[in-house]
Amino acid sequence: MDYISVEKARELKELRLVLCAGTPGVWGEAIKALLAYKGIAYTAVLQEVGGENKALREWTGQTSAPVIVDADNRQHILWESMVLLAEQLAPSPSAIPASPGQRVQHFGLLREIAGVEGLGWNRRLQSIALSGGPSVNPVLQRLADKYGYSEAALQRSEQRSVDILRLLSSQLERNGPYYFGDQITALDFYSAIFIGVMIKPLPHELIPMPEGMRAGFSHSSADITAALDDRLLAHRDLMFARHIATPLDF
């Protein structure tokens, strides 16, 4: 993927998406897939993984990715804000259920994947531990600080991951092939990307990634492996076969 610098991005008046360069950051890859599905163009802006990202902090007040800055220079840092912006920019095809009840359910399930102490959060904690812990290098220490790494948090992450996977599987069992029947929603993209990258990653031909990252996400407990059932795997494969361009480009 071609990136421009933060300094150059600040001069533009168009949709800009700050992304982790050189690695499949799941929050960024999920919103990229949703934007592609809706046909929304953007300019990719470089965030240096593990770097100081001083220019990004000066622009957005923080150093993480993804961040969307729209044509009016409004900043969207939270995943929910990005999903809502995508729907506003391209209402069709809709990626959010229309009925209020399903809308609440949709964002609740999305939060269990992408929110604080959600699936992505907990798998990040587990990958830090599998990589040797925060003391191994400064990048792991920064991640540990960001995600509140501790032995207690690590222990909680196991059962929470299992509970979330079972919840998602139950939703598919009731409604499949997608989480809300025949409608493809943001939840489908986030689920497929987070599972495809963070739990037994898909092969290099589909999702290339640094070997250390692959190793950290390739190991799961017996309980997590069991909770990642055939229903969830079939949904992941369906999304990558039909709706997510591969190989992921970052």
N, C-alpha and C positions, 0 to 999 in steps of 0.2 A: 504494500500500500504506500502511496505517495503522501508525504506529510509536509505541512508548512510549519514554520516556527510560530510560537506564541506572539512574538513581536509582529510578524507579518499578519497574523490572524486578526490582531487588534485593529488593523487598518481597514478591514473588510466590512461590508454591510450585507452579509448573507448568512445562511445557516452554517455554523461551524461546530464541529464535534471533536472534542479533545479525547484522545485515545492513548492507551498504553502501546507504545511502539515495540514491536518484536515479540510480543507474547499475547496469547488469547485471553485477555482479561474478560471474565464472563459477563460482567455488567455492561462493558462496552460492546462485546460481540452480540449480546442479546438486543440492545437498542439498534445496532447496525442492521441486524436481520429484520427487525420490525420496520425500520425506515426503508430498507430495500423492498420489502413486501408492499409497502405503500407507494413506492416510486418517488420517495423524497430524496432529493440530492443534497449533499453537504460537502463541505471542505474539511478534510481530516487535519487535525492539529496535533503536534507531537507532545506527548508527556513521556519523560524519561523514567522508566521503571526503576525505583530505588534511588533516583537522583534528587537533588535539592529542589529543582523545579521552581527556582526563585521567580522567574518571569510569570509562571502560572499563578503563583501565590499573589503576586502584585495585581494580576488581572482578576482573579476569581476569589481571592481570600483563602484559598486552600490549595493543596498540591495533588489531589487525587484525580483519577479519570474513571468514568467518562464525565464530561461536562458538555452541555449544549449551550451555545450562545447564539441566539436567533438574530434575525436581520435588524431587529430593534434594539439589539444589545442587551436583551434580557437574558439572565443566566439561569440555567436549569441544571441543578446539581444533584437533586434527588431522583432516583429511578422513576418514581410515580409521576413527577413533573414532566419527565421526558416522554413517558407513555402518553400522558394527556396532551402534550404538545404535538406529538405525532398524529393523534386523532384529530386535533384541531386543524393541522396543516393539510391533512388528507382524510376527510371523513369517510371516503370510500376507497378501498374496502374497509369497513369498520372492523376494528380489532378490540373493541370493548362491547360486551353485551348491552343490549338496549334496555332491558327491564331492570328496574331498581334492585330487585332482589338478587338477580344474577350479577349485576354490577358490583354489589357489595361482596358477593361470594368471590368474584373474579379478583378484586383487589385484595381481599383477605388471603386468598391462596397465593397471589403474587408476593404478598408481604412475607409469607412463609418461605418463599424461595429467595427473594432478593433483599429482604429487610434485615434489621439488626437481629441477631441470633436466628436468622433463617438458615436455609440449607447452604447457601454460599458462604455465609459467615462461619458456620460450624465446620464445613469442610476446610476452610482456610485455617482454622485453629488446628485441625487434625494434621494438615499438611505441614504446618510449622513444627509440630511435634515429630512427625516422621522424618523431617529434614534435620533433626538433631536439636531443635529448640532455639530460642531467641539468641543465645550466646554464640551461636556458630558464626554469624556475620551481621554487619550493620543492617542489611536489607531485612533479614528475618527479625531483627530487633524492632525495626520500624513497623513491620507488619504486626508483631506481637503487641506493640503499644497501641496501634490503631484498632485492633480487634479485641483488646482486653484479655490477652492471653494469660492464663493461670491454670494451675492443676485442676482447680474446681471448675473453671469454664470448660476445660478440655473434657472432663468427665461428663459434664452436662451435655456437651455437644453430641455425644454418641447417641443417647436416647432421643434427643431432639431431632437428629437426622433421620432416625428410624421412623419416628412419629410423622414427620413431614412426608417422607416417601410413601408411607401407608395412606396418609390423607390424600395425596395426589392420585395414588392408584385407585382408591375408592371412588374418586370423582370420575376417573376414566371408566371405571366399571359401570357406573350409573349412566354415563352420557356418551361415551366414545363415538367416533374414533378420536375426536378432539375433546378438550375439556368441557366444551359447551356444545356438544353434538357435532353438527356439520359446520359450525362457525369457527373459523380460525381466529384466535385472540392473542393478545400480547402474552398471556399466560402460556400458550403453547410454545412460543419462541423462547421465553425465559426458561421454561422447564427443559426443553430439548438442549439448549446451550449449556445450562448449568450442569445437567446430568452428563451430557456428552463430553464436557471438559473435565469435570471435577470428580466423577465417580467412574473408575475404569475407563479412561479416556478413549474415544474413538481412534482408529489407527491414524498413523502419520499422514497417510494419503488424504484423509479428510480434515484432520486437525493437526497440523504440524505444531510442535511446541518444544521448548528447551527440554533436554533429557531430565534435568533435575526436577522440573515442574511435572513432567509425566510420571516420574518415579513417585513424587509426593502424592499424586492423585490416583495412582494405580493400586494403592494398598487400601483396602477397606476391611473393617471387622466383619466377622461372619454374620452379625445381625444386620449391618448395612447392606451387605451383599444379598442377603435373603430379602430385604425390604425392596431392593431394586428388582422388582419382579418382571415377568415377561410382558405384562401390560405396559409398564413404564418404558421398557426397552423397545417395544413395538412402536410406541408413540414417538420416542426419540428418533428411531429409524425412519418413520413416516415423515417427520418434519425435515430431516436432513435429505431424504430422497426427493421430496416434492417442493419444499419451501425455503430451504436454507442453502445458499450457494456454497459449494466446496471446490477446492480446499479453502478453509477460512484464510483470509488474507489480512495480515496485520503487520 
